[in-house]
Amino acid sequence: MTIGELIKERRLQLGMTQEELANKTEISIRTIQRIENDEVDPRAYTLQVIAKALDIDFSIFTENGSDEDKNLENNNKRNWLALIHLSGLLPLFFPTIIIWNRKKVDIKEITDHYRSVISFQSTNLFAILCGLWVFYWTKRPFVILIILLLGGFHAIRNTLKVLNGKPYKYYNLFNFKEKKQK
């Protein structure tokens, strides 16, 4: 529910007209109309005055952000989570660590994703080293190629799952659980 809808709903609950609210708040009727119709984003002071006149807590306006803002924030969060999974393509840890370190305060779930990707990268690195050992003794490079393709497949699959808000899964030595995205 938007701020304008909240104000209008509360005003109607109290049986108050826009004119009465305008007189009580010393805000013009036109401004009240524009706020209720979501034509403007009122300043914090204006919202405080309206909240006092409507006998409600000011925090109700800050808790109810617009749906568009919430969707944008969720998309941004999913993009960062997907990026950390995409960094799992490389058996290098520093891109994953840099992404996690940059966003660990902003995105609470990123630590779980970070741990899964680091664990996956460790397992993948171990598998690559084993593949190199096999290649050294047998001179057959297909083992390393298969390991790289499987690792890349899992990283890309999990990146796409996170982008779509679905649970992701990594097969690794340390953790075989399916992670649920919140």
Secondary structure, 3 states (H helix, E strand, C coil): CCHHHHHHHHHHHCCCCHHHHHHHHCCCHHHHHHHHCCCCCCCHHHHHHHHHHCCCCCHHHHHCCCHHHHHHHHHHHHHHHHHHHHHHHCCCCHHHHHHHHHHCCCCCCHHHHHHHHHHHHHHHHHHHHHHHHHHHHHCCCHHHHHHHHHHHHHHHHHHHHHHCCCCEECCCCCCCCEECCC
